[in-house]
């Protein structure tokens, strides 16, 4: 079940990635503008979670940590949006899977999660496959987008460790709800600085900007909920490793859109690129088999 939940989460995130790339390419010039809508969506989700599910008891320190996960997520997404604006989605997303390597190290140190050698081999293959997908013509680019994504991956890993720690004390609904509040708090400075840019973007492109970003964030939120549920019943190291499916879904979506709907999204699809993708997918599949066996 934890594997099914994890893979389902990556499908949600891949869908959101495609929407984000379209928004940032066609409508939004400043990558921090979507954060304003993100914060509002998550405030609503936090309130709805509290009204319908309630929050279980947490100590003041753990409440602070739960809210902190939301703030960290906002900071990570600021870096993610900046990378997405200057690089192809199918190359940005795979590199976020480097967070699995950080999770593996941090989980062993702070959570005592020690796995079998075969599972570590599976994680290595998952990470390798994810990175292969981001390579262009057998060359790895270390441009600005790469370093933004490294920062994103590091923050994702810290967030995962904090989330797993909190799930040892409470239920996933409580963690999810407090994260929503934290994300709203994290978005306040961005809202203050860029609300004028959002208004200008909406005036220029219409309400479809808000609708698209809100839809993307709602899908992302559902994926996060599935991921938190997976973390509550499985090892964080293994749950995190299955995020390697996300670039596979992103690749599939970008290929389909590039072929059938190039007006929405167009990315390079050469023979050498496809060959690398096939190698990457084979590595991911073998890795998944080892991790879940």
Backbone torsions as a table, in degrees:
resi	resn	phi	psi	omega
1	UNK	NA	-40.5	179.3
2	UNK	-62.3	-34.2	179.2
3	UNK	-69.4	-42.4	179.0
4	UNK	-62.8	-44.3	178.7
5	UNK	-62.5	-41.9	-178.6
6	UNK	-64.4	-46.2	-179.1
7	UNK	-67.7	-37.6	177.1
8	UNK	-62.6	-37.4	177.7
9	UNK	-62.2	-41.4	-179.1
10	UNK	-67.1	-31.6	176.5
11	UNK	-64.3	-41.6	176.9
12	UNK	-62.0	-46.9	-177.0
13	UNK	-66.2	-36.7	178.3
14	UNK	-63.8	-41.4	176.7
15	UNK	-60.4	-43.6	178.5
16	UNK	-64.1	-39.0	178.5
17	UNK	-57.1	-43.3	-178.8
18	UNK	-65.4	-42.4	177.9
19	UNK	-63.5	-44.2	179.9
20	UNK	-59.3	-45.7	-179.1
21	UNK	-61.7	-40.9	178.8
22	UNK	-63.6	-45.1	179.7
23	UNK	-61.8	-47.2	-176.6
24	UNK	-71.1	-25.9	-179.8
25	UNK	-83.1	-38.7	-170.4
26	UNK	-101.1	-31.7	-169.1
27	UNK	-121.7	-40.8	-171.3
28	UNK	-103.9	123.0	-179.4
29	UNK	-87.2	-35.0	-179.0
30	UNK	-101.4	120.2	-172.2
31	UNK	-66.5	-12.8	-179.4
32	UNK	-87.6	-13.0	-178.7
33	UNK	-58.2	-43.4	179.8
34	UNK	-60.0	-24.2	-178.9
35	UNK	-60.0	-30.7	179.5
36	UNK	-60.5	-48.4	-179.9
37	UNK	-70.1	-36.9	177.6
38	UNK	-56.3	-46.9	-179.5
39	UNK	-61.3	-42.1	-179.9
40	UNK	-64.9	-43.0	179.3
41	UNK	-61.0	-43.8	-177.5
42	UNK	-72.2	-29.8	173.8
43	UNK	-62.5	-44.6	177.9
44	UNK	-61.1	-43.7	-180.0
45	UNK	-64.0	-39.6	178.6
46	UNK	-63.6	-43.5	179.8
47	UNK	-66.1	-45.1	179.6
48	UNK	-61.7	-41.6	178.2
49	UNK	-60.3	-42.8	-179.7
50	UNK	-66.1	-42.1	-176.7
51	UNK	-67.8	-37.8	-174.4
52	UNK	-96.4	-28.6	-177.9
53	UNK	-115.7	-25.6	-176.6
54	UNK	75.1	164.7	177.8
55	UNK	-109.9	130.3	175.2
56	UNK	-72.9	165.8	-177.6
57	UNK	-67.2	136.6	171.1
58	UNK	-138.8	146.8	176.1
59	UNK	-66.6	157.5	178.8
60	UNK	-54.1	-38.4	179.5
61	UNK	-64.2	-45.2	-179.3
62	UNK	-69.0	-32.3	174.1
63	UNK	-62.2	-43.2	178.1
64	UNK	-61.5	-41.1	179.5
65	UNK	-66.3	-39.3	179.8
66	UNK	-64.4	-42.2	177.0
67	UNK	-66.4	-36.6	179.0
68	UNK	-60.9	-34.3	178.4
69	UNK	-60.3	-34.7	177.5
70	UNK	-69.8	-42.1	179.4
71	UNK	-64.5	-42.4	177.9
72	UNK	-61.6	-39.4	178.7
73	UNK	-60.8	-43.0	178.9
74	UNK	-61.3	-45.2	179.5
75	UNK	-61.4	-43.3	179.0
76	UNK	-61.5	-39.9	-178.3
77	UNK	-72.3	-27.3	173.3
78	UNK	-60.2	-45.7	177.5
79	UNK	-65.1	-39.9	-179.3
80	UNK	-63.0	-45.9	-179.8
81	UNK	-63.4	-37.5	178.8
82	UNK	-64.5	-40.1	178.9
83	UNK	-68.5	-41.8	-177.8
84	UNK	-64.3	-28.5	-178.0
85	UNK	-72.7	-25.7	-174.7
86	UNK	-112.9	-1.1	-178.2
87	UNK	-142.0	158.3	179.9
88	UNK	-63.8	143.5	-178.2
89	UNK	-61.5	-38.3	-177.1
90	UNK	-71.3	-8.1	176.3
91	UNK	-107.1	-27.8	178.3
92	UNK	-72.7	-51.7	-173.4
93	UNK	-57.8	-45.1	-179.0
94	UNK	-57.6	-34.7	-176.9
95	UNK	-71.2	-19.1	174.8
96	UNK	-66.3	-17.4	179.0
97	UNK	-71.3	-7.7	171.5
98	UNK	-62.8	-18.0	176.1
99	UNK	-60.5	-27.3	179.1
100	UNK	-62.9	-37.9	178.0
101	UNK	-65.4	-42.4	177.8
102	UNK	-64.6	-40.4	178.9
103	UNK	-62.6	-43.7	179.9
104	UNK	-55.2	-45.7	-178.7
105	UNK	-69.7	-48.0	-177.0
106	UNK	-67.1	-37.5	-179.9
107	UNK	-65.6	-37.3	178.3
108	UNK	-67.2	-37.0	-176.8
109	UNK	-77.1	-48.9	-170.2
110	UNK	-98.3	-25.4	-177.1
111	UNK	-112.0	-7.6	179.4
112	UNK	69.1	26.8	179.1
113	UNK	-84.1	103.8	177.8
114	UNK	-113.8	123.3	-174.6
115	UNK	-106.9	175.0	178.3
116	UNK	-77.8	157.0	179.6
117	UNK	-55.9	-37.9	180.0
118	UNK	-64.1	-37.6	179.3
119	UNK	-69.5	-36.5	175.8
120	UNK	-65.3	-37.2	176.2
121	UNK	-63.2	-41.4	178.3
122	UNK	-61.8	-41.7	178.2
123	UNK	-63.3	-41.4	178.5
124	UNK	-60.8	-42.8	179.3
125	UNK	-66.8	-36.3	177.7
126	UNK	-63.3	-46.3	179.9
127	UNK	-65.0	-42.6	179.1
128	UNK	-60.1	-44.7	179.0
129	UNK	-62.8	-40.6	179.9
130	UNK	-63.8	-40.2	-179.9
131	UNK	-71.2	-38.0	178.9
132	UNK	-58.0	-36.5	-179.1
133	UNK	-63.6	-27.9	-176.8
134	UNK	-87.1	-7.7	-178.3
135	UNK	-76.6	139.0	-179.4
136	UNK	-115.0	116.8	-179.8
137	UNK	51.8	44.7	177.1
138	UNK	63.9	23.4	177.0
139	UNK	-127.2	136.0	176.5
140	UNK	-96.0	127.1	179.8
141	UNK	-94.6	131.4	177.9
142	UNK	-112.4	46.6	179.6
143	UNK	-77.6	-168.4	-177.5
144	UNK	-59.0	-42.6	-178.8
145	UNK	-58.8	-37.3	180.0
146	UNK	-58.2	-46.0	-177.0
147	UNK	-72.6	-31.6	173.5
148	UNK	-62.0	-40.4	-178.1
149	UNK	-71.9	-34.2	176.0
150	UNK	-60.3	-43.0	177.3
151	UNK	-63.5	-41.6	178.1
152	UNK	-60.7	-46.3	-178.4
153	UNK	-62.0	-41.3	178.7
154	UNK	-62.4	-42.3	178.9
155	UNK	-68.8	-37.7	175.3
156	UNK	-57.7	-43.1	-178.0
157	UNK	-64.5	-45.7	178.0
158	UNK	-59.4	-42.0	179.6
159	UNK	-62.7	-41.3	-179.5
160	UNK	-63.0	-42.3	179.9
161	UNK	-65.3	-44.0	177.8
162	UNK	-62.2	-41.2	-179.4
163	UNK	-63.7	-45.9	179.1
164	UNK	-62.7	-39.4	177.4
165	UNK	-61.1	-44.5	-179.0
166	UNK	-67.4	-34.2	-179.6
167	UNK	-67.7	-15.4	173.7
168	UNK	-75.5	-12.0	-176.5
169	UNK	-115.8	-17.5	-175.5
170	UNK	-154.5	-177.9	-177.6
171	UNK	-89.2	165.6	-175.0
172	UNK	-69.3	-27.6	178.3
173	UNK	-64.8	-40.0	-180.0
174	UNK	-65.6	-44.5	178.2
175	UNK	-62.3	-43.4	179.9
176	UNK	-62.0	-44.3	-178.2
177	UNK	-65.2	-46.4	178.6
178	UNK	-65.3	-33.9	177.1
179	UNK	-61.5	-40.4	178.4
180	UNK	-59.6	-42.6	177.9
181	UNK	-63.8	-42.2	179.0
182	UNK	-62.6	-38.6	-179.9
183	UNK	-67.4	-36.5	175.3
184	UNK	-64.1	-44.4	179.0
185	UNK	-61.0	-42.6	179.8
186	UNK	-65.0	-25.8	-177.8
187	UNK	-85.4	-12.1	-175.3
188	UNK	-58.5	-49.0	178.8
189	UNK	-60.1	-38.5	179.3
190	UNK	-65.3	-40.8	178.4
191	UNK	-60.8	-44.0	-179.4
192	UNK	-61.1	-40.7	-174.6
193	UNK	-82.2	-30.6	-169.4
194	UNK	-122.3	11.4	-178.8
195	UNK	-61.1	-34.7	178.1
196	UNK	-63.9	-38.1	178.4
197	UNK	-66.9	-37.2	177.8
198	UNK	-64.5	-44.8	179.4
199	UNK	-60.8	-42.9	179.0
200	UNK	-64.7	-38.4	179.0
201	UNK	-65.3	-41.1	179.5
202	UNK	-67.1	-39.5	178.2
203	UNK	-63.0	-36.8	-177.3
204	UNK	-79.0	-38.2	-172.7
205	UNK	-114.4	-5.0	178.6
206	UNK	87.9	179.9	-176.9
207	UNK	-70.2	-10.6	-179.4
208	UNK	-61.0	-26.2	177.7
209	UNK	-62.9	-49.5	179.9
210	UNK	-65.0	-40.6	-179.3
211	UNK	-63.3	-44.7	-178.0
212	UNK	-65.6	-46.0	-179.6
213	UNK	-66.1	-40.6	178.7
214	UNK	-63.9	-41.4	177.9
215	UNK	-63.7	-45.1	178.7
216	UNK	-58.5	-44.7	-176.9
217	UNK	-70.6	-34.6	177.0
218	UNK	-64.7	-41.2	177.4
219	UNK	-65.7	-42.2	177.1
220	UNK	-60.4	-43.8	-179.1
221	UNK	-61.2	-41.0	178.2
222	UNK	-63.8	-38.9	176.5
223	UNK	-63.4	-41.0	178.4
224	UNK	-63.6	-41.0	177.7
225	UNK	-60.4	-44.9	178.2
226	UNK	-61.5	-40.2	180.0
227	UNK	-65.8	-42.4	178.6
228	UNK	-64.5	-38.3	176.1
229	UNK	-62.2	-40.7	178.6
230	UNK	-64.2	-41.9	179.4
231	UNK	-62.6	-30.3	-177.3
232	UNK	-71.2	-18.1	-177.8
233	UNK	-122.4	-4.2	-178.8
234	UNK	-133.1	168.3	175.8
235	UNK	-64.5	134.0	-179.2
236	UNK	-61.0	-35.1	-179.9
237	UNK	-62.0	-42.7	-178.6
238	UNK	-75.3	-40.0	177.3
239	UNK	-60.2	-44.7	179.7
240	UNK	-63.8	-38.0	-176.7
241	UNK	-63.3	-31.9	-178.9
242	UNK	-74.0	-4.0	173.4
243	UNK	-66.6	-11.1	176.5
244	UNK	-62.3	-15.6	176.1
245	UNK	-70.9	-22.1	-176.6
246	UNK	-59.0	-49.8	178.4
247	UNK	-63.0	-27.3	176.3
248	UNK	-64.0	-45.9	178.9
249	UNK	-66.5	-40.4	178.2
250	UNK	-61.0	-44.1	178.5
251	UNK	-59.9	-46.4	-179.6
252	UNK	-59.5	-46.3	-179.4
253	UNK	-64.6	-42.6	-177.6
254	UNK	-67.5	-37.0	177.5
255	UNK	-64.5	-46.8	-179.6
256	UNK	-62.6	-43.4	-179.6
257	UNK	-68.8	-40.0	-179.6
258	UNK	-63.5	-32.6	-178.9
259	UNK	-82.8	-47.8	-171.2
260	UNK	-99.9	-27.5	-178.7
261	UNK	-135.8	61.4	-177.2
262	UNK	-62.7	-18.9	178.4
263	UNK	-70.2	-23.1	178.3
264	UNK	-86.0	-48.8	-178.9
265	UNK	-153.5	130.7	-179.1
266	UNK	-132.5	119.5	176.6
267	UNK	-130.5	161.6	-177.0
268	UNK	-64.8	132.3	176.4
269	UNK	-132.4	76.4	178.4
270	UNK	-95.2	168.8	179.6
271	UNK	-63.2	-41.6	179.9
272	UNK	-65.9	-36.0	178.1
273	UNK	-65.0	-46.2	-179.8
274	UNK	-62.7	-39.1	179.1
275	UNK	-60.0	-45.3	178.3
276	UNK	-63.0	-39.6	-179.3
277	UNK	-63.8	-40.2	179.2
278	UNK	-63.1	-44.0	176.1
279	UNK	-59.2	-42.9	-179.1
280	UNK	-63.1	-44.9	-178.7
281	UNK	-64.7	-39.1	177.5
282	UNK	-61.5	-41.9	178.3
283	UNK	-63.3	-41.6	-179.9
284	UNK	-65.2	-44.2	-178.6
285	UNK	-61.5	-47.0	178.4
286	UNK	-62.0	-41.1	178.8
287	UNK	-61.0	-42.0	179.6
288	UNK	-63.1	-43.0	179.6
289	UNK	-59.1	-43.1	-179.6
290	UNK	-69.8	-40.5	-177.3
291	UNK	-68.0	-39.5	-174.6
292	UNK	-92.9	-3.8	-177.8
293	UNK	-79.7	NA	NA
